[in-house]
Amino acid sequence: MHRRTLRVAVGLTTAALAISVASPVYAAAPEDPIAVLTGPELAASWTAPLSTVGRYIVDADGDRFKLESANWDGAQGHWSGSGDKNDPANHNSGMSYDIPMGLDRVPMATLMSDFHGVGINSIRLSFSNEMLGMTAPVPDVAVAANPQLKGKTPLQVFDAVVAALTADGFAVILNNHTTTSHWCCGTDDGNERWNSSQTTEKWISDWVMLTTRYQDNARVVGMDLRNEVRRDILNDANWGWGDDHDLYKAYQLAGIAIQKANPEVLVIMEGINWQGIPTDLTFHERPHLKPVANISNTLPYPDKLVYAAHIYGFTGPNHTGATGLGETTDPRYRDMTAAELEASVAEGALFVNTANQHYTAPVWFSEFGTTGAGQTNDKEKAWWANFTDILIENDSDFAAWPLVAHARDDGTFVDTFSLLAYKADGTKLSIADDWRYPQWKKLVNANGKTGPVAPVARWNMLGSGSTSPDTNASALMNTKPDWDPGQWKGNCPDSQRLVGVARGTNRALCTDNRQPALTTTRTIVKDESTVQTDWASGYNKLQCPAGQMAVGYSVTVGVINKWSTSKLLCAQSETALPSSQGRKVWFDNGDNRPAGGGSIQSDWAPGNYKGQCADGEYLSGIAFTWRWNHGGVPDMLLCKPLS
């Protein structure tokens, strides 16, 4: 969550919501409270690890597991970045001591019980990279209500929190919230990107360390790669340019590294939170997941990918959330009608739920929230109802921000968005006592998809239009030497085959639709020695040996003849394939994709001609030519039937 005062207009994502909080006004407690599970009941209700099927997250038994979550923050730091770090006045919402909030106020067991009481089944647990390396023990006051944690470093306290949560049945998703233990957000606080104040390599190594650290705890179900990536003073993050600011590339590299360490965990990718300079005269927007429509990530274990987005009423699709400096005339989400809000959320995030596309995945709204007691903004109240209704109607996974805060002696929350707060003496305050509760209860009690989720075909794309990085989505090939050094390579996941290729770029399409099992045999085809018949007279051809299907390909990356066909990677089928000569799919003069085929509603290579085999076919060969200035890019596919 990034609620802050704006210090510099450039690079702001979401700014401070200035609300005057008077004495709290509480709603009457509802007569039909949330159905609460005990720790043992929650633990028995699902089986780790988690995976995905289409737009749903499922548990190890194949049953829907809806993330009904909240954010337990604090380990990412609350220091505002100015003044003495040891002065509580210089912290955003109370001293966190770089550990999860509340451990100074009530025992861990009380926290677990109260978390169950608000109806959640999972926790987004934030941390900073700086916290991971802290070696000094937390001060005793930081864990005053939990003396068993005295003398521990912040990471050791984090370990204890993870152990307590998972022992009580909660699913835990780790969230890299910040790099420095510094509350967001100026334009130079070192937290704008994953590599603003550290290298990408350091960021990835921290993820591998954490993945390995908790690999024996199956209820640590996911790794949320980075929170609210945004502009710094000079540069925007991008999606697919292949440079040091490419979030798609960073996610791809980190996701592969995490899956090497533990292929069982979910890999969660949040879109770009802010691009541009927030003035009415300059480009600015909040892209969310819109770039995923054209460039989606493909990991070696594609059933582990989840996308995420954040929606707050005081922000907007083109509004920073600021008031005053950095504020534009664009509408905030709370200015929208219910229908306008629904359309905006669909455009920015919910489209990813669309079935049978290269980007189809669950969408987790991993932050949303508003002020509870003391709220006086009627638009904010309307937004809360409208947005939670969207979550209910779409049966979306969600995580409220934040879960735990300090409370003052007068009964006000220091962080007014929080679901729970504790006074210094341990007295609990709760969302159950303020105006938000009826909608919150409606949300956590809502009916949705439950039980087994039927398997569906999966479609995944290779390449981004940039020569960096390779799409090394094969766990098998990641254990082998580079099969075409110096060229760009796209490898389908080991559960999929290649069915589509674009010309003039490195985009391609993979699927597991009707996929026969493959052996571990891989053949690298570099010439016409395996061509069985002359199925493209006068053209150069690469063809898989009989009984094999294409699972990857490579193209040249040089300045001359860039994107020309280089090699084909083939895999042996465990079952015999028909001896059909196949059919030719030409795409040198236009798209040639099957009507009604997978990933047809989405364009997996915008601006380029594409060839795609039918759903019941596999790609056996690629034809290309150097004549007519074609430059060796693919012109035709040889598609053969699976049965």
LINNOR-V638526 format. One record per backbone hydrogen bond with DSSP energy under -0.5 kcal/mol. CO is the residue of the C=O (numbers start at 0). NH is the residue of the N-H. If there is no record, write none. Layout:
co:CO nh:NH
co:CO nh:NH
This chain:
co:0 nh:2
co:1 nh:3
co:3 nh:15
co:4 nh:6
co:8 nh:11
co:15 nh:17
co:16 nh:18
co:18 nh:20
co:19 nh:21
co:23 nh:25
co:30 nh:32
co:33 nh:35
co:37 nh:41
co:38 nh:42
co:39 nh:43
co:40 nh:44
co:41 nh:44
co:42 nh:45
co:46 nh:59
co:50 nh:57
co:52 nh:55
co:55 nh:52
co:56 nh:64
co:57 nh:50
co:58 nh:61
co:61 nh:452
co:62 nh:58
co:64 nh:66
co:65 nh:67
co:66 nh:68
co:66 nh:397
co:67 nh:120
co:67 nh:121
co:68 nh:399
co:69 nh:71
co:69 nh:123
co:70 nh:72
co:70 nh:402
co:71 nh:125
co:72 nh:100
co:73 nh:76
co:74 nh:127
co:77 nh:91
co:78 nh:182
co:83 nh:86
co:85 nh:87
co:86 nh:89
co:87 nh:90
co:89 nh:79
co:92 nh:405
co:93 nh:92
co:95 nh:98
co:99 nh:102
co:101 nh:104
co:101 nh:105
co:102 nh:144
co:106 nh:110
co:107 nh:111
co:108 nh:112
co:109 nh:113
co:110 nh:114
co:111 nh:115
co:112 nh:116
co:113 nh:117
co:114 nh:117
co:114 nh:119
co:115 nh:118
co:120 nh:170
co:121 nh:69
co:122 nh:124
co:122 nh:172
co:123 nh:71
co:123 nh:125
co:124 nh:174
co:126 nh:176
co:126 nh:177
co:127 nh:131
co:128 nh:132
co:129 nh:132
co:130 nh:133
co:135 nh:153
co:137 nh:150
co:138 nh:141
co:138 nh:142
co:139 nh:142
co:140 nh:143
co:142 nh:145
co:145 nh:148
co:146 nh:149
co:148 nh:151
co:151 nh:137
co:152 nh:156
co:153 nh:157
co:154 nh:158
co:155 nh:159
co:156 nh:160
co:157 nh:161
co:158 nh:162
co:159 nh:163
co:160 nh:164
co:161 nh:165
co:162 nh:166
co:163 nh:167
co:164 nh:169
co:165 nh:168
co:170 nh:122
co:171 nh:220
co:171 nh:221
co:172 nh:124
co:173 nh:223
co:174 nh:126
co:174 nh:176
co:175 nh:226
co:177 nh:128
co:178 nh:129
co:179 nh:181
co:186 nh:232
co:189 nh:196
co:191 nh:229
co:192 nh:195
co:198 nh:202
co:199 nh:203
co:200 nh:204
co:201 nh:205
co:202 nh:206
co:203 nh:207
co:204 nh:208
co:205 nh:209
co:206 nh:210
co:207 nh:211
co:208 nh:212
co:209 nh:213
co:211 nh:214
co:213 nh:216
co:215 nh:217
co:216 nh:219
co:218 nh:171
co:218 nh:220
co:220 nh:265
co:221 nh:173
co:222 nh:224
co:222 nh:267
co:223 nh:175
co:228 nh:272
co:228 nh:273
co:234 nh:231
co:237 nh:246
co:237 nh:247
co:242 nh:245
co:244 nh:237
co:244 nh:246
co:245 nh:249
co:246 nh:250
co:247 nh:251
co:248 nh:252
co:249 nh:253
co:250 nh:254
co:251 nh:255
co:252 nh:256
co:253 nh:257
co:254 nh:258
co:255 nh:259
co:256 nh:260
co:257 nh:261
co:261 nh:264
co:265 nh:222
co:265 nh:267
co:266 nh:305
co:267 nh:224
co:267 nh:269
co:268 nh:307
co:270 nh:228
co:271 nh:287
co:274 nh:284
co:275 nh:10
co:275 nh:277
co:276 nh:278
co:278 nh:281
co:282 nh:276
co:284 nh:274
co:284 nh:286
co:286 nh:289
co:287 nh:271
co:288 nh:291
co:289 nh:292
co:290 nh:293
co:290 nh:294
co:299 nh:301
co:300 nh:303
co:301 nh:304
co:302 nh:51
co:303 nh:266
co:304 nh:361
co:305 nh:268
co:306 nh:363
co:307 nh:270
co:308 nh:365
co:308 nh:366
co:311 nh:314
co:312 nh:333
co:314 nh:332
co:316 nh:285
co:318 nh:315
co:319 nh:14
co:323 nh:326
co:330 nh:317
co:331 nh:334
co:332 nh:335
co:336 nh:340
co:337 nh:341
co:338 nh:342
co:339 nh:343
co:340 nh:344
co:341 nh:345
co:342 nh:346
co:343 nh:347
co:344 nh:348
co:344 nh:349
co:345 nh:350
co:347 nh:288
co:348 nh:351
co:349 nh:352
co:350 nh:353
co:351 nh:360
co:353 nh:356
co:355 nh:598
co:356 nh:359
co:356 nh:458
co:361 nh:306
co:362 nh:364
co:362 nh:396
co:363 nh:308
co:363 nh:365
co:364 nh:398
co:366 nh:310
co:367 nh:400
co:368 nh:312
co:371 nh:374
co:375 nh:377
co:376 nh:380
co:377 nh:381
co:378 nh:382
co:379 nh:383
co:380 nh:384
co:381 nh:385
co:382 nh:386
co:383 nh:387
co:384 nh:388
co:385 nh:389
co:386 nh:390
co:387 nh:391
co:388 nh:392
co:389 nh:393
co:390 nh:394
co:390 nh:395
co:391 nh:394
co:396 nh:364
co:397 nh:68
co:399 nh:70
co:401 nh:418
co:402 nh:419
co:404 nh:421
co:405 nh:413
co:405 nh:414
co:407 nh:410
co:411 nh:407
co:413 nh:415
co:414 nh:417
co:415 nh:371
co:418 nh:430
co:419 nh:404
co:420 nh:428
co:421 nh:406
co:422 nh:425
co:426 nh:422
co:428 nh:420
co:429 nh:432
co:430 nh:433
co:430 nh:436
co:432 nh:26
co:433 nh:436
co:435 nh:438
co:435 nh:439
co:436 nh:440
co:437 nh:441
co:438 nh:442
co:439 nh:443
co:440 nh:444
co:442 nh:445
co:450 nh:63
co:451 nh:453
co:457 nh:511
co:459 nh:509
co:461 nh:507
co:465 nh:463
co:469 nh:471
co:470 nh:472
co:470 nh:490
co:472 nh:474
co:473 nh:477
co:475 nh:478
co:476 nh:479
co:483 nh:486
co:487 nh:554
co:488 nh:470
co:489 nh:552
co:490 nh:472
co:492 nh:495
co:496 nh:510
co:497 nh:618
co:498 nh:612
co:499 nh:508
co:500 nh:610
co:506 nh:501
co:507 nh:461
co:508 nh:498
co:508 nh:499
co:509 nh:459
co:510 nh:496
co:511 nh:514
co:516 nh:573
co:516 nh:574
co:520 nh:571
co:522 nh:524
co:522 nh:569
co:523 nh:525
co:524 nh:567
co:526 nh:529
co:527 nh:530
co:532 nh:534
co:535 nh:538
co:539 nh:623
co:541 nh:621
co:544 nh:547
co:546 nh:572
co:548 nh:570
co:549 nh:497
co:550 nh:491
co:551 nh:568
co:552 nh:489
co:553 nh:565
co:553 nh:566
co:554 nh:487
co:555 nh:562
co:558 nh:561
co:560 nh:563
co:563 nh:555
co:566 nh:553
co:567 nh:524
co:568 nh:550
co:568 nh:551
co:569 nh:522
co:570 nh:548
co:571 nh:518
co:582 nh:638
co:583 nh:585
co:584 nh:636
co:591 nh:611
co:593 nh:596
co:596 nh:599
co:601 nh:603
co:602 nh:605
co:604 nh:607
co:608 nh:502
co:609 nh:591
co:610 nh:500
co:613 nh:616
co:615 nh:641
co:617 nh:619
co:617 nh:639
co:618 nh:549
co:619 nh:543
co:620 nh:637
co:621 nh:541
co:622 nh:634
co:622 nh:635
co:623 nh:539
co:624 nh:631
co:625 nh:628
co:626 nh:629
co:629 nh:632
co:631 nh:564
co:632 nh:624
co:634 nh:586
co:635 nh:622
co:636 nh:584
co:636 nh:638
co:637 nh:619
co:637 nh:620
co:638 nh:582
co:639 nh:617
